[in-house]
Structure formats: C-alpha cells, structure tokens
Amino acid sequence: MKDAIFFERDGVLNLCEVQDGQQIVPLRPDQFRTNPLAVECLPVLKEAGFLLIATTNQPAVSQGILARRDLDLMHARLRRQLPLDDILVCPYDDRTHPCCKPQPGMFLEAAFKWSIDLDHAYVVSDKWPDAKAAQVAGCTSVLLESPWIGQDHHDFVVPNLRAAIHKILSLHANWRGLPMLATA
C-alpha cells in the first residue's frame, strides 16, 4: 500500500481570482496560473515517496462553459510544472454524484488504481467539500485558511501550502525520517 496526498486543484495547485467572495476558476488556458508555492513544495513530497494526485470538481465542463480540450491543456501545463502522478476530474454539476466532492469517489477511485492506503493519505485543500470527502474516505484533511473551509469537520487548518506540507512531513517524520521544509 502506498502513501498519497490529494490536492485540490483550484486555489491550491493553481491560483484563482476572487470576486465577490467567490473563487473564479480559470476557464481558458491563458487564465491558468500554477501556484509558485506548489512548484516549490511538491517536489519535496515526491522525493519523500508520496504519490501526488490532484482532484478537482469541474462542473463547468457539463455546463458547457469549459471545453474539455481547454481543461486538458490546463492539466498538461500542471503536469509539466508539478510532479503529479495523476489528475482526477469530476465534470458533473451534481454534488450527489459519487465522484463530486464532498462525495469520496475520486479518492476511492485513486485508492483502487494506485493501491493507496486511505487511512495514511492526506487531502490538502482550501474548501470544506474536500475535508468532508476526506473524512468519509478515511483520509486526514489539511485545510489552508480560507473563507471556504466552513465549520464542518477538518483535521488540521494551517495558514498556507508551505505549512500544510510541513504538517504532513511532521506527521510522517517520526517513522520515515523525512526532510523538513521551512515554514516561513
């Protein structure tokens, strides 16, 4: 069984504009900007032996607002810039669909595909649906402080992505001897 970290795409791996208190996700490749902190931090986790998997709800695909080709181009850029093992997408505009977070379907699919031990997997996000899906799947949630984390269950809340990586490495350091990342 493998250790893995699931990352929410929008707001964690890529940067999003905020308008009227809501994240505005990129709908075209020219709007897509990879988070520089992710570029810095994810290689440390990869070197430590974690599988790195992006998960993302993209209801704009089924709504006809986001072309699948544009989504694929954005994900190709993400794969070039980050050491991701996989990117899982839920294209449906239905929070009750099994793959749509807060449902745990994407985590369960990845566990089957990659032989992941979900009890030793982490979910890094800035939104409550990811923490809920993590809880249902048996993963540990590490949420970045944001207006979208809600009041529901989450295991850890940290100020930023670097702190999330540090927290995960700290939790594993006792039995793995992993390198630590500065929190500043």
N, C-alpha and C positions, 0 to 999 in steps of 0.2 A: 504494500500500500504506500502511496506517495503523499507527501505533504504539499498543499497547494494554497495559493492566495488568489481569491477572486477580487477583481477590481471593477467597480462601477466605471463606465467609460466617461460619461458626461459630467464634468465638474471635478473629476479626479485624474483621469488619464489625458483628457483634453480640456482646454479652457472654454468656458461658456460666458456669454454676455448675460447680465442680469437686467431685467426690465420690469418695472412694477412689482418687484419682489419675486419674480419668477426667472428661472434659468431659461435662456433662449439657446436651444441646441443648434448646432450647425446643420444646415440642410443642403449645403453645396460644398464641394471640396475646397473652394477658395476661402470658405469661412472656418475651416477646420484648423485648429492650432493645438499641437501637442503641448501638454504641461511640461515646462522645463524641469520641474522638480521630479516628475516621473522619469524623465530621461536620466536624471542624476541617480535616483534611488533604486529603480527596479533592477539594474544590473547587480547590485549588492545582494538582492534576494535571489536572483538567478544563480549567482555564484555560490550562495548558501544551499542550493539544492532544491529550492521550491519550484513547483510548476506555477506559472503565472498565467492567469486566464482573465480576460476582460469579459464582462457580461453587461448587456445593455438592452433596455426596452426601447424600441424604436417604432412607436405606433404611427409615426408619420409615413412609414412605408405602406401600411394597409390603408391609410387615409388618402394615399395618392399624392402626398405633399413632398415626399422624399423618394427619389428614384433609387431603385436597388443598385444600379450602376454607380451612382454617386456615393451611396453608403459603402460599397465595395472599394471605391477609390480612397475614401477616408480611412478605411480599415487597412488598406495596403500601406498607406503612409504610416499608420500607427505601428504596423508590424516592422516596417523599416527602421523606425526610431526607438522602439521598445522591444526588449527580449521576451515577447509574449509567446506562449505555447499555443494559445487558442483564443478566438473571439467568438462568443456565443451571443446570438441576437434573437430577441423576441420581436417580431414585426407586427404583432396584433394589438389592436386598440381595445383590449378587454382584460381588466385586472383579474378576472376569474380564470383566464386561460392558464393552463398548467405551467407554461414557460414564462409567463409575465410576472415579474416581481410585483407584489410581495409573495407570489407563489414560488416554491423552491425548484421548479422544473429544470431551470438551466444548471443549477448546482447538482441536481441528481443526474442529469444527462452527462455532465462533465465527470462525475464520480464513476459512472459506468464506463465511459470512453477512456479515461485516463487512470483508472484504478486508484482513485483518491479516497483517503480516509477522511470523511467529512468531519469526524469528531476532532481531527487535528488540522482542520482547514480554517482559514480566516477569510472574512469578507470586509473589504475596505470600501467605504462609500461616504457620501455626504447627504444621503437620503434615507428616510425611515423604511421604505419598502425593501431595501436591501437587508436591513437589520432584521426585519420580520422574516424574510426568506431564509436568512442565515439561521435564525432561531428554529424555524421549522425543520431545516435540513440538519441541524446539529452542529453548525459551524460557529465560530467565535466572531462577533461583529466588532469592528474597529471603525467608528464613525468620526469623520472630520467635522469639527464645529461648523455648523451652517444653520440657516433658518429652516432647513428642510429635514432635520433629523427627528422632529416630532417628540412626543412624550412616551411612545411605546418602548418596548424592550430594546436595549442595546447593551453590549458587554462593556465596551470602553468608548469614551469620547475623548478625542485628542485635538489639539489646535490645528494641525496641518498634516500633509502627507509624510513629511520627514519624521514627525512624531509618531505617526502610525507605523512606519517601517521600524523605527526604534523600538516601539512597543512589541511588535511581533518578534523582532530579533531578541529582545529581552526575555520574552516568554519561552523562547527556544534555547537561549544561551546556556542554561544550566546543564542541559543534556546534549547539546550539539557543539558547544564551543565556537559559536558563530561570531564573525566580526561585528563590532558595534558601529553605528553611524552617529555622527554628532547631531544633537538636537537643535542646534542654533541655526 
